Every structure is written in structure tokens, then in C-alpha cells.
Amino acid sequence: MSDKNSNTSSKNNFIMQAGILAAAGIITRIIGLLYRSPLHSVIGDLGLGYYQQAYAYYTIILLISSYSIPSAISKVIAQKLAVKEYRNAHRIFYCAMGYVLIVGAIASLFLFFGAGLFVEETAIPVLRVFAPTIFVYGMLGVLRGYFQAHKSMAQTSVSQILEQIANAVVSIGAAYLLIVNVMGTMEYPADVEGQVERAVNGAMGSALGTSVGVLVALLFMLWIYGVNRGMILRRVKRDRHTGVDSYGSIIKMITLVVTPFILSTAINNLSSTVNTQIYTSIYPKMKELDTIAITANWGIFSGQALTISNIPVAFATAMAAAMIPTVAQAVAAKDVAGARNKISVAVKTTMVISIPCAVGLFVLAKPITNLLFPSNSEASLDFGAKMLMTLSLSVIFYALAALNSPILQGLGKVNTPIRNAGIALVIQTVAGLGLLFYTDLDLYSVAIANTLYSGIMCVLNQLSIRRAVGYKQEIWRTFVIPGLASVFMGAGAWVIYEILFMLTSSMLVSVIPAILVAILVYFVMMILMRGLTEQELRGFPKGYLLVKLAKKCRLMK
């Protein structure tokens, strides 16, 4: 096989693996959105607000202890697999499992007994329900990272879908049962104290769903490992490398690799926690505002608008997971040109998807919010839609930042994303506080600060990659053409939606055809403007069908 064909196959393979993981990520987020509507009907805005408060702090402890494990483990194991050191790769797997068991246990106990350090008293029980999840997630993360290092994303993808299905079923069921058992009815109490008690019990049930989902995913991954264990051990037995890493050196290596991953991911996600603390705790005290109304607003912003805006970022996150072992192996083989090529392809693929998503969310913000959260009141729907419009630009920035941070880590620049995230966090916090306290923008201030954070991260990471490997992204077909095609797409979707809405007066009936038209218009415009070549199109999952469709419609020769 020629080098050219080999490179093309390699490029298509990592895009395909990213596509598999992205598809799973999008499916899980869609499931997450679909169950949020009935969950919202059960626990209400206030319950969602308490859940999101507790979830923000649970996430930070999870990030510090276990969340970065899949990326870090996939990187170090991929480096061993690149030189066929299968025995050392498996020893790393065992050491990583021991590491997360210890760290996860400490983090879970800290979160359970220290819940009062993070949230107000009413939300403490909700945060405590999350605590055991951290211990379980560490083991799940090691197993996912092990298979990702082998460039096999199917196991992780299926486990994510199973996790979200279990989460959805248990969240709704447990929330309903807790409210009925404690309150005796699903009716909303007239008194404030009763409303708070109902909301807290509903949020606890939803948090229990998160824990059960992670447990189901872990059991699946353990089963997958058990099925493959015989083959894995046979390969280890055939390994003829004489140099065997000691467990002490492996633990040291894992710590040195995992720590920067943890810090980078934690600072990246600290943005959300800082925003939660500023808006739900500091802001109402300084302005003497009603904390219950503030919590309900935060539930709409964080539980609805932010959740929707994060769906397109799933593809970038999946692409990053596929990129880490690929780039790490290229660096280990000293193939700088190969690393540059893969980075360029990954960035373009991410932009081709995230730019139209951002435009679509802006143009169809209200009907999309109504589609996913139909139980909203008219006031909540308008508010959630405006929040989503404000956040739409951040989709592009977050997608690129989510891709570039792991790329830098794969290149060995593990501290660079930490520095960049720290700079962006300081600027975001100052801007957010200034807008909150010196303007009347209220929650829009947080949305603007969130977009500013993602934009700064995106630019700093992109510049850092350029310095690291002499990489310069092609502009016209990566950013300009997708942007122009998205403008045509947005205009077409808006016209179709408005016409159908005038005829039917139904947002649900109008938005689905508008979305389908948007996809068709974008695809046609990208082909006509030569934004995608046949080879690039074939690199997408089921890309050969897209090529066949384009040729049948005479859009491509």
C-alpha cells in the first residue's frame, strides 16, 4: 500500500472513530434532553435549580478526582501500544485502576461529609446523593480510556448510551416516588417551605439517576473487558520486550500525566462553578434579591439553555477523545507532519459541524427550546430562548477549545491548556461581576461572560498549537465557506419556520420541517461552494452514502 493511501486510511479511521463517539455523545445528549422535559414537569424550575447547583459542585470534585482519567490513560497506554509494549500497557491499566480506587474513595467521602462547604443547607442532601458516583466513575473512566487507547470507541459509545438511558429512567422514576412518598401528592404546595421541600426531594431523585447510570455503564464495561481478557492476556504473554516498567515508575508516570489533565479539565469546567456561585449566592445577597426566583432562573439557564447549547460540542469532545491517542502516537514516532495533518482535518471537521449548529440554535432558539421543554410556561420559554440565542456563538468557541486542549496534551504541552484556561477564567470572572453589578443585564451577564471565556480559550489554544508544531489552519474552507453556507441555511430555516407557523400556529409542527430544510440547504451549499471534497465527505460515518447522494443530485462529479 502506498503512503498516500495509508495516510488517507489513517485519517479516515480516526474521523470514523470520532464519528462513532460523537454519534453516541449526540444520542446521549438527545436522550438527556428528552428526559429533561418530563423531569422538569415532575420537579419544576426550583427543583431543577437545586439539582443544577449541586451538580456544578459534584462536577468539580469529579473533575479533580476521576473525570480526566479516560483521556490521560488513553494517552499513556497509546504511547506503549505504539511501540508494541503490551505488557507495560496492561500494567499501566492495573495501576490506573488502583489509583482511581484510592482517589475516588477519598473524593466521595469528602463530598459527602463536606457538602455544606459548597451549597446552601437546603441543597446539601442533593449533593450527598451524588457522592458515591465519583467512586464508581473512576473505575469506569479507566476502562473507557483503556479501549480508547486501542482506537476503539464502540465500547465507550455503547456504555455512554446505556448510562444515559438508565439515568433518564431512574431520574424521573426516583424523583416522582420521592415526592409522592414525602409530600403525599404531586401537587405544588402553596407555602414556600413546602415548595422547597418538594423541589429538594425531586432533585435528590434526579441525582440518584446520575449515580445509577454510571453504575450501569461500569457493569457493561466490566463485561466487555471480561469478554476480551483472554485475548488481552495472550497478547501480553507474547510480548518479547525485555524492559518492564516497575509499578512505582508507572504510578509516578500516571500521576505526572493525570495531574495536568485534571487541572486543565477542572479549570476549564470551573467556569460553570464560578458562574453558579456568583449568580446564585453572591448576586442575590449583594442586590437583596429573592433567592428562590434566582434559583428558578438558574434552572432555566443551566438546565435548559446551556444543556441545549452543549449538544453540538459533543462532536468536538468525541473528536478530541479520538485525537489524543492518535496525536500521542504521532509524537512518539516523531511524525510532526502527520500530527499537523490530523489536527488540520479534526479542526475542519469540527467547524463544518459546529458553525451551522450555532446559527441554527440562534435562528430557531424559541421553537427548539419549546420542542425539548414543552412544559415551559410562556415566560419561561421566552427567557430560555433568549438565553439560548445569547449562548449560540459560544458553541463554535467551545467546540474548538474542547478539541484543542486535548490536542495540546497529546503533543506533550500538558501545562499550556491550564495556563490558557486560567487566563480565560480570570477575564470571564471580572467581566461577569462587572456586568452583573453595574448593568441591568441580570442573567444575560453570565451568558455573555460564558461566551467570552470560550472565545479566549479558543484563541489561546489555537495559537499554542501553532507554536508547538508549526501548524497553521487553512481559513477559507474551514471557517469562511461553512460560515457562508450557514447564513443561507439559517435564512432558509427561518423562512420555512415562519411560513409554517403562520399556517399552523404550532411551533412543534413548524420547527421539524425547518430543521430538515436547514440540513439540506447546508449540505447543498457546502458542496456547491467546494467546502467539502469527495475524499473528505467519505471520511464521515456513512460518508459513501453522502457522496452517492451528492452525485445522484449532480452536485458532485
Buried (B, 14 or more C-beta within 10 A) or exposed (E): EEEEEEBBEBBBBBBBBBBBBBBBBBBBBBBBBEBBBBBBBBBBBBBBBBBBBBBBBBBBBBBBBBBBBBBBBBBBBBBBBBEBBBBBBBBBBEBBBBBBBEBBBEBBBBBBEBBEEBBEEBBBBBBBBBBBBBBBBBBBBBBBBBBBBBBBBEBBBBBBBBBBBBBBBBBBBBBBEBBEEEBEEEEEEEEEEEBBBBBBBBBBBBBBBBBBBBBBBBBBBEEBBEEBEEEBEEBBEEBEEEEEBEEEEBBEBBBEBBBBBBBBBBBBBBBBBBBBBBBBBEBBEEEEEEBBEBBBBBBBBBBBBBBBBBBBBBBBBBBBBBBBBBBBBBBBEEBBEBBBBBBBBBBBBBBBBBBBBBBBBBBBBBBBBBBBBBBBEEEBBEBBBBBBBBBBBBBBBBBBBBBBBBBBBBBBBBBBBBBBBBBBBEBBBEBBBEBBEEEEEBBBBBBBBBBBBBBBBBBBBBEBBBEBBEBEBEEEBBBEBBBBBBBBBBBBBBEBBEEBBEEEEEBEEBBBBBBEBBEEBBBBBBBEBEBBEBEBBBBBBEBEEBBEBBEEEEBBE
